[in-house]
Amino acid sequence: MAEFVQWRLEERLPELQQLERVGLLSGEETRALMKKVTALEHKVHRRALSKESFITYIQYEINFLELIKRRRMRIGYTFKKDEIEYAVVNRIHGLFNRALTKWKDDIQLWLSHIAFCKKWNAKVKLSKVFSAMLAIHPDKPGFWIMAAKWEIEERLSSENARHLFLRALRFHPDCQKIYQEYFRMELMNAEKLQKEKQLLEAANLEQAETEIVRGELAQVVYKNAIQKVPGNAEFHLSFWTVAALFNFTQDLQKTIVEDLQALHKNHALTWDFLARRELATQSLPKAECSKQTKASDIIHQEERCCAVYEEAVVAVPTEEVWKVYITFCLERCKRKTNNEVLRKKRLDKLLSVFDRASESSLLPQALYKQWIRLLVDVGDVEKAVRVVMALSSSFGPSVEMWQSSLALLMELQNTDVSLLFQEAFRQVPPSDCLPLWLLQLQWSEGASSISETDTLYQRAIQVPVPAISVSVKERYLDWALKTGGYKKARKVFTSLRENRPFSLEFFKKMIEIEKEQECSKIQRLRECYELALREFGSSNADLWLEYIVEEWEHPKGRAELTGQIHWRAMKMLSGLELESFVSQYTLLQTGNLLQHLPQNKSQPGSQ
């Protein structure tokens, strides 16, 4: 190993001599560098190699390159790059090669080497890196795309890029991303060749027009793609989106649209695309018409779009088709305009489409909330309520639908809220009813008497679903304190103290309430802690520590009891909770956890 290290160090001598001679490094810096490099070389020549050692060495060399770059700029010296920088660059390539030979599966290491090659414009080396990487990781489509894009964009080699895409498709015949990028590459190549052809024609030179120049290879890629990945309208349409970026693909775009209509005629995306294309139709030049004329032109465009959607909801009456129709109308309605006629026309159309979708029983639940909110916003509150009541039978177990409907009626202070709550509890499974119970309690607190709300809390607590009972108890305690003060909160706590299940938060709330009283009684605090420890003492080290601290800090607490509490905790806790308790209790005894303790008392746990 020592011989290899020595040989590596001797290789650096010409480079270091040049650095010293031109003033980029001082003698002292050279000696420090050699010392550091010697240590790094020894690490990468050990028998048991470490990936971190290679990464550290590579990063050190990259930082060294940056230092040389900054110093060259400072002194204005630009010569001898072959002897200095490129020697370091080659050394870094060597380190990457050795590391990647050992750790072939490390994706990040491959990407780091690629990034380094790109930064130093090492095109030949990068081609070799890509070849090696693809030989080891042919199962990753992203690597094939990265290599092909580099060939076409940096090396301007469409042949190499095409070859890589074809190889990639052998490994991934159904990969949508590869087809899309291959299609894009062929169109970019055709555009480049067309520009070259125009320049030759301008110079009175002729060039034969090939299939590639006409973009026919791109059409072949597209045809193969839709055969290999059938039944995917979104994938099919992505080819039109790419083709629309090029101004010579009108025939190709037409073919894609015709195929889309033939292969996906019942898909909502197809109809949505066809309708929205009407917005792209040519209108009068903006400079040549008044604002009124522009608004009229927009109205005609939107009417043509709606005509396509109307045809769609007749030909394919599904929720998805109505959804794209309503979404389009919502988007147009949200667009800002100063033209009152246009604004009213959009709103009327949107409300009409919502009504018809609902009448057809095909209104998507995802858009229901927007409809009732729209009705409230335009001032048609009565209709919003009618819609909620009429459609409530179709909500089924959807908690979100019930929540939005009930929240609306609560906001409007409608008298039918109670009826709707009853219907909701009939349709929603009991295990999912927690949000509805909390919403009903919130409504009752604001709209009903204290006795009625208290009765509702009592009913909710008796629900045989632990999550509901636990959450309601916490809220019940808060509400009791807010409406009846400490005495009522204490009464509620006493009535529920044996009514399982509990949450730790329930007991902590009561402890905080007790502490907030002017004459906080230690006996009642002990009672709360004991009840909490009965339920959670075997799994919560912090609760024991809080109990110990309470005995220590309370004016009427008894510090001598902390030893007994500690003994009980050690018996009940186990595993990680026991370890946590022991470590924190030790800090407590040494005063590191409670530096603010009174000085006239002994440490916790002392007898």
HELIX and SHEET records of a PDB file:
HELIX    1   1 ALA A    2  GLU A   11  1                                  10    
HELIX    2   2 LEU A   13  ARG A   21  1                                   9    
HELIX    3   3 GLY A   27  VAL A   44  1                                  18    
HELIX    4   4 LYS A   51  ILE A   75  1                                  25    
HELIX    5   5 GLU A   85  LYS A  102  1                                  18    
HELIX    6   6 ILE A  107  LYS A  119  1                                  13    
HELIX    7   7 LYS A  123  ILE A  136  1                                  14    
HELIX    8   8 PRO A  141  GLU A  153  1                                  13    
HELIX    9   9 SER A  158  PHE A  171  1                                  14    
HELIX   10  10 GLN A  176  ALA A  202  1                                  27    
HELIX   11  11 GLU A  211  ARG A  214  1                                   4    
HELIX   12  12 GLU A  216  LYS A  228  1                                  13    
HELIX   13  13 ALA A  233  ALA A  243  1                                  11    
HELIX   14  14 GLN A  250  LEU A  263  1                                  14    
HELIX   15  15 ALA A  268  ARG A  276  1                                   9    
HELIX   16  16 ARG A  277  ALA A  280  5                                   4    
HELIX   17  17 LYS A  286  GLU A  288  5                                   3    
HELIX   18  18 LYS A  291  ALA A  315  1                                  25    
HELIX   19  19 GLU A  319  LYS A  334  1                                  16    
HELIX   20  20 GLU A  340  GLU A  359  1                                  20    
HELIX   21  21 GLN A  365  ASP A  377  1                                  13    
HELIX   22  22 VAL A  381  LEU A  391  1                                  11    
HELIX   23  23 SER A  392  SER A  394  5                                   3    
HELIX   24  24 VAL A  399  GLU A  411  1                                  13    
HELIX   25  25 VAL A  417  GLN A  427  1                                  11    
HELIX   26  26 PRO A  430  ASP A  432  5                                   3    
HELIX   27  27 LEU A  434  ALA A  447  1                                  14    
HELIX   28  28 ILE A  450  ILE A  461  1                                  12    
HELIX   29  29 PRO A  466  LEU A  496  1                                  31    
HELIX   30  30 LEU A  504  GLU A  516  1                                  13    
HELIX   31  31 ILE A  522  PHE A  536  1                                  15    
HELIX   32  32 ALA A  541  GLU A  553  1                                  13    
HELIX   33  33 ALA A  559  LEU A  561  5                                   3    
HELIX   34  34 THR A  562  MET A  572  1                                  11    
HELIX   35  35 GLY A  575  THR A  590  1                                  16    
END                                                                             
